[in-house]
Amino acid sequence: MVVPLSDDLRPSIVDRLRADLGDDLVEVHLIPDVDLWVRVNAAAWRQAGTSLRAAGFDYFCFLSAIDWMPSPYGRGEDDPSAEPAEEDPSASEIRQGYAGGETRFQLLARVTDIRRHVSVTLKADLLEDADGRMSVPSWIPVHAGANWHERETHEMFGINFEGHPDLRNMYLPGDFEGHPLRKDFPLLARMVKPWPGIVDVEPMPVSADGGDES
Amino acid sequence: MTMLSERQQLSYIAAQAADARLNVELETEGMTLNIGPQHPATHGTLRIIARLDGEQVVWAEPSAGYMHRGYEKLTEVRTYPQVTALINRIDWLGSFANEVPFILAAEQLMEVEAPPRAQHIRTILFELSRIANVSLFLGDLGVQMGAVTPVFMAFRDREYVLNLIEGATGGRFHPNFDRIGGLKDDLPKGWIDETRQVMKKLRNFCDEIEDLLFGNEIFQSRTRGIGVIPAEVAKEYGLSGANLRASGVDWDLRRDQKLPLAYDKVDFKVWTHPDGDSWARCWIRLQEVREATRIVDQLIETIPSGPVMAKVPRIIKVPEGEAWVSTENPLGEMGYYVVSKGELGPFRVKIRSASFNNISITPWVLKGVYVPDIITILASLYFILGDIDR
């Protein structure tokens, strides 16, 4: 599908970023007049932030991450007494979203230029080392407001931010094990008790003559 | 307009110098003060740990997490229509406003647009939840500074707005009324007349608060020049809503972005204030309630006719893709980053709530202030704990 490019602002932002980052800018996804996604190398994560900030993107919106692995626990909505459904091999495939990607975890951040009314969503692939650890430079020197967002991301996904002064947990107890927003972390509420919504699929009571009650 | 007079500035400097001398003479020892986890205005439970030197804060850190409910994880096991029941409870004083950005993000992915009448009524309810939310802020402001009367006035007048929301949606606090493709129902008979009356009452409430609270000398001396946040710092921390506009940044998502809501059909003013202090943040919110009543007044006169629901499938599956939609909620910019894999429920939802960013500036802004000012600054920054912890 060819979309007519009515939007010159966002391509010009991409050009400027490409001039600053060179090969570290990996992929771009642009929906004209809607939004812009840019994927950069994790090594250039801080540089991308600095470059965007210099280009006028001085409003820090949020920073988070995505775990692209499909959840091995499903949606927890199935009736546990029912026959297990047939295995679909494509269901466990990792499939990244806009601007592509190669790794299970991706970093996600959004900054806004208030004067030109335009925002950019930045993504970066995160490579796990042999022990399954991931690390990326902290954004605090770029936007001081990234502090709490990085603490939250560290707690929920187990991503380390180099140079962050204080990666304590925000929500959970300090000795909590696991990273709740990873897809392989089970939602225990669904494990101990089946989803009450499944009663809806029970067959309706049928009267003695086989007809409907109503 | 709101600059301190020269005499005030000199007396402030003299007081600071006297304090400095006193500290040197007495060699005060550091002390740690715990504030909370109870909140005087029951916006939730937040604990502030402040290290003091005499009466001055040298280091402060809020400790959140007392109300973490894990909504981002819970959305992953729910279908799209079920999610609105959850996210209603993020900012519980302006619930309807929480639903709108999520529904708009889902609609953007499905390439569905609500009919004009639904967009119009959505905008009205959005502004009503802003009025209900911020009018309570104006009352609580008094309580947190030692004046008890304004909170009774706020609860009295907020009740009229809640009655309106209940009349239209059936729920006083958690409407769960927004649907993908439109609204659950149309407005009931006689609702528009009643709304007109209530908006008049709310404007009177604003005048009363302005006279009683904002005109009060004690209130002014406790807020003017206290907790100043410059525009650059505000943007860096992602402050939004009235907190950002109080620092002189002219940025309002109702005006500055294109969304299928009826804001382009009304005439309203985005208020800004150059000072960036506690006074400015409170004053902007007062003006915003007034502005919201004007928006509602204009919108109820021009509701287009037609259906309130677009044609959507009975079982909603959202096509694969990613969407970000944020709106100007009562507390600031609230947005949802929705990732869909073409299933019944979202794959991942990142909830960007306004209070999380707004309160993350507290370690910066509380440095060097006096103990009584902690309460004033936190009150003026205005947060809802459910909106921080999610």
Interface residues (C-beta under 8 A of the other chain):
Chain A: D33 V34 D35 W37 D58 Y59 F60 C61 F62 S64 I66 D67 P70 S71 R75 G76 E77 R95 G97 Y98 L108 R110 I114 H117 S119 T121 H143 A144 G145 N147 W148 H149 M156 N169 M170 Y171 L172 P180 L181 L187 R190 W195
Chain B: A64 G65 H68 G70 E72 K73 L74 E76 V77 Q108 E232 V233 K235 E236 Y237 G238 V249 W251 D256 Q257 K258 E320 G321 E322 A323 W324 S326 E333 G335 Y337 V339 K341 L344 G345 R348 K350 R352 F356 N357 S360 I361 W364 D389
